[in-house]
């Protein structure tokens, strides 16, 4: 899968994450898992599409350079 936004990385703000798994279900690259009660993004698999940012109900994920 090709990267959508070059040099952008999905960052999880762990203090906001509720481990609802909405981002896991939405991620087209299967790059997000829940570990220790928080979402974790595998930067090698992430295609920087921003889908996780758009669906996170607690606004715990952002794209950053």
C-alpha positions in Angstrom: 0.0 0.0 0.0 1.4 3.4 -1.0 1.8 6.2 1.6 -0.8 8.9 1.2 0.8 11.8 3.0 4.6 11.6 2.9 6.5 12.3 6.1 3.4 12.3 8.3 3.2 9.9 11.2 0.1 8.9 13.2 0.8 9.8 16.9 -1.3 8.4 19.7 -1.7 10.6 22.8 -1.9 7.8 25.3 -3.5 9.8 28.0 -6.5 10.4 25.8 -6.8 6.9 24.3 -9.6 4.8 25.7 -8.7 1.6 23.7 -12.1 1.6 22.0 -10.6 0.0 18.9 -12.4 2.3 16.5 -9.0 3.2 14.9 -8.1 -0.5 14.7 -11.2 -1.3 12.7 -10.8 1.7 10.4 -7.1 1.4 9.5 -6.7 0.1 5.9 -3.1 -0.9 6.5 -3.8 -2.9 9.7 -1.1 -0.8 11.3 -2.9 -0.2 14.7 -3.2 -2.6 17.6 -4.2 -2.3 21.2 -1.4 -3.0 23.6 -1.5 -2.4 27.4 -4.8 -0.7 27.0 -3.7 1.9 24.4 -3.6 2.1 20.7 -0.2 1.6 19.1 0.7 2.5 15.5 3.3 0.4 13.6 5.1 3.1 11.7 6.4 0.6 9.2 2.9 -0.4 8.2 1.2 2.9 8.5 0.4 4.6 5.2 -0.3 8.0 6.8 -3.8 8.2 5.4 -5.3 9.9 8.5 -8.3 7.5 8.7 -7.6 6.9 12.3 -7.5 10.6 13.1 -10.9 11.1 11.5 -12.7 8.4 13.5 -11.1 8.6 17.0 -13.9 9.6 19.4 -11.5 10.8 22.0 -9.3 12.8 19.6 -6.3 10.8 20.8 -4.6 10.5 17.3 -3.0 13.1 15.2 -0.7 13.2 12.2 2.6 14.9 12.8 5.8 15.4 10.9 
